[in-house]
Structure formats: structure tokens, C-alpha cells
Amino acid sequence: MSERAAPFYCPYCGDEDLRPSEQGHGAWECGACNRAFQLKFLGLLARGFQPNDGGGDEI
């Protein structure tokens, strides 16, 4: 397994000045807007992966 993914930008201000928080796993701090947030994986969706049926582009 590879390393966990890190966020590329703050979900509040969009800045990239992020660093891991001391609060624990998945917690990040933004140096630009001085906010802390946490990322959490909730699980897989029940419907799973459904390949495109080839009937055109879907949005």
C-alpha cells in the first residue's frame, strides 16, 4: 500500500499552505486562513463501479 494522500489546497480559502495538525490522523491546518480541518474516508458506495455503456458522454 502507498502513503496516504494529502490535500492539495484548503477547502475554505483554496490556499496551498497546508501542514499536518497535531490533533491526529487526517487533521490539517491552513497557514493562510488559520483554519483547521479533518479529512475522513467514509467508505465505498453501495452501487460500486458502473462502467459507461458507450451511449455517449455523461456528465
Residue frames relative to the residue before (quaternion, step in Angstrom):
aa qw qx qy qz dx dy dz
M 1.0000 0.0000 0.0000 0.0000 0.00 0.00 0.00
S 0.4115 -0.7162 0.5107 0.2384 3.54 -1.09 0.68
E 0.6896 -0.4487 0.3562 0.4430 3.54 -1.33 0.04
R 0.5861 -0.5647 0.4437 0.3751 3.55 -1.23 0.40
A 0.4928 -0.6586 0.4835 0.2993 3.55 -1.09 0.68
A 0.2689 -0.7459 0.5903 0.1514 3.54 -1.11 0.73
P 0.5381 -0.6102 0.4520 0.3657 3.60 -1.07 0.57
F 0.4218 -0.7130 0.5065 0.2391 3.57 -1.10 0.70
Y 0.8049 0.0392 0.0045 0.5921 3.59 1.15 -0.56
C 0.5999 -0.5634 0.4375 0.3623 3.54 -1.30 0.43
P 0.4289 -0.7166 0.4819 0.2651 3.63 -0.83 0.90
Y 0.6621 0.5091 -0.3052 0.4575 3.61 1.24 -0.26
C 0.8313 0.1622 -0.0662 0.5275 3.60 0.78 -0.97
G 0.4766 -0.7053 0.4145 0.3220 3.59 1.24 -0.26
D 0.4870 0.6688 -0.4368 0.3533 3.59 1.23 -0.01
E 0.4231 -0.7235 0.4971 0.2245 3.58 -1.22 0.52
D 0.4836 0.6685 -0.4305 0.3659 3.63 1.28 0.16
L 0.2359 0.7918 -0.5181 0.2212 3.59 0.46 1.26
R 0.0108 0.7700 -0.6380 0.0001 3.53 -1.20 0.60
P 0.5916 -0.5738 0.4185 0.3816 3.60 -1.12 0.60
S 0.3877 -0.7188 0.5350 0.2164 3.55 -1.06 0.81
E 0.5274 -0.6189 0.4829 0.3250 3.55 -1.24 0.47
Q 0.5087 0.6852 -0.4007 0.3334 3.61 1.27 -0.21
G 0.6986 -0.4638 0.2778 0.4687 3.59 1.17 -0.31
H 0.7989 -0.3364 0.2376 0.4383 3.49 -1.42 -0.14
G 0.8318 0.2080 -0.1703 0.4856 3.57 -0.86 0.98
A 0.5902 0.5702 -0.3708 0.4348 3.60 1.24 0.01
W 0.0656 -0.8033 0.5917 -0.0175 3.56 -0.95 0.96
E 0.2240 -0.7506 0.6071 0.1334 3.55 -1.26 0.55
C 0.2606 -0.7449 0.5946 0.1537 3.56 -1.05 0.81
G 0.3602 -0.7553 0.5137 0.1897 3.55 -0.74 1.08
A 0.6298 0.5599 -0.3347 0.4217 3.60 1.16 -0.48
C 0.8150 0.2105 -0.0993 0.5307 3.61 0.78 -0.99
N 0.4143 -0.7530 0.4323 0.2727 3.59 1.34 0.09
R 0.4716 0.6431 -0.4626 0.3873 3.58 1.06 0.80
A 0.2389 -0.7275 0.6214 0.1658 3.54 -1.27 0.47
F 0.0222 0.7884 -0.6140 0.0313 3.55 -1.07 0.75
Q 0.2763 -0.7592 0.5696 0.1508 3.54 -1.27 0.37
L 0.2643 -0.7412 0.5988 0.1489 3.54 -1.07 0.84
K 0.0106 0.8069 -0.5888 0.0472 3.55 -0.96 0.85
F 0.3362 -0.7141 0.5804 0.2005 3.55 -0.93 0.94
L 0.2704 -0.8035 0.5130 0.1349 3.58 -0.63 1.10
G 0.6511 -0.4870 0.3317 0.4784 3.60 1.08 -0.60
L 0.6085 -0.5459 0.4290 0.3843 3.53 -1.33 -0.03
L 0.5120 -0.6328 0.4843 0.3208 3.55 -1.15 0.60
A 0.5880 -0.6130 0.4016 0.3423 3.57 -1.06 0.71
R 0.6692 0.5206 -0.3152 0.4263 3.59 1.00 -0.73
G 0.3267 -0.7832 0.4805 0.2214 3.60 1.20 -0.35
F 0.7142 -0.4202 0.3361 0.4476 3.53 -1.28 -0.40
Q 0.0394 -0.7813 0.6229 -0.0017 3.56 -0.88 1.02
P 0.3236 -0.7688 0.5143 0.1993 3.61 -0.38 1.16
N 0.5903 -0.5709 0.4433 0.3594 3.54 -1.22 0.59
D 0.4218 -0.7335 0.4754 0.2410 3.58 -0.89 0.90
G 0.5393 -0.6511 0.3923 0.3624 3.61 1.25 0.05
G 0.5075 0.6813 -0.3989 0.3451 3.58 1.24 0.15
G 0.7631 -0.2903 0.1899 0.5453 3.61 1.14 0.32
D 0.6419 -0.5204 0.3958 0.4006 3.52 -1.31 0.09
E 0.1394 -0.7716 0.6167 0.0695 3.53 -0.95 0.94
I 0.2933 -0.7565 0.5603 0.1663 3.54 -1.03 0.76
